Amino acid sequence: MDIRRLEAFAKVYEMRSFSKAGQELYLSQPTISAHVSALEAELEVRLFDRLGRSILPTQAAEVLYRHAQDIFARVASARAEIQLLQERVAGDLAVGGSTIPAHYVLPSLLARFVRQHPEVRVDLRVGDSQSIVRRLLEGEELVAMVGAAGDHPDLAFEPILRDELVVLGPVEGPATAAPQCTPRDLLALPWVVREPGSGTRRAFEQGLARTGVDPRELKTALTVESTQAALACVRAGLGLTATSRLAARPLLEAGQVREVRVSGLDMERNFYLVSHARRHQFPVMRYFIEFLRKECSLSR
């Protein structure tokens, strides 16, 4: 079966359009149609129902597309293995990162990795820990760094870097907290919290619960979907937040926010390297995982 015909078929399947598939592959629409027609003749089955300007994949197309994805992955793996024989690490690397790792940890690590292996093309994708885990399961990323471990049987979570959460408050205004307070004092102040899928939010709520304070009793003034937004809201005086010391350091050093020390509140946590335990690891992925273990090992 001709790999070029499979590529044309797969792109039509994804785009639901012969013309758009041609644009993506830099081929004319008649060429795309000819590739698909040749496949249909070879398999003696219709792959798409043409309904006016719309096309819909048949059940046979669903089966072929699933196997085509495996074929493309094996071809890419073969290329990568052959490049390793030439002492080359090359290819595409899709990396997921929850908010803190993606903005404050992974960029410098990826820069060093790409300097060592300039033929690697990295696609860094950002989301909260929950969405990154979901995309790993769906195959959108190969490897990720997140702020909260999960318990899915198909995913391998490995603690790789230590982090500490700190409570931050505005320098002045009605939401200003005392420099030292108790966990119960926090209930009287407004809070800027991360979205429910955030590893940072989970670590904060778990730490607070260990002190005997129910996180649901906090006065939530605002819910945001990024660390940068939370920090900006604290600077503006909207409330307190809990975030990584890595993210807080520049603002603390500039005196734009204040650290609030809370007695008995321990919020150390790990960042986790996570990968799909049942998926084939391409050479570039194996090299990157070993690189992260070397650079970020908790044993250092």
Secondary structure, DSSP 8 states (H G I E B T S, - for coil): --HHHHHHHHHHHHHT-HHHHHHHHT--HHHHHHHHHHHHHHHTS--EEEETTEEEE-HHHHHHHHHHHHHHHHHHHHHHHHHHHTT---EEEEEEE-HHIIIIIHHHHHHHHHHH-TTEEEEEEE--HHHHHHHHHTTS-SEEEESS----TTEEEEEEEEEEEEEEEESSSTT---SEE-GGGGGGSEEEEE-TT-HHHHHHHHHHHHTT--GGGSEEEEEESSHHHHHHHHHTTS-BEEEEHHHHHHHHHTTSEEEEEETT---EEEEEEEEETTS---HHHHHHHHHHHHHH-TT-
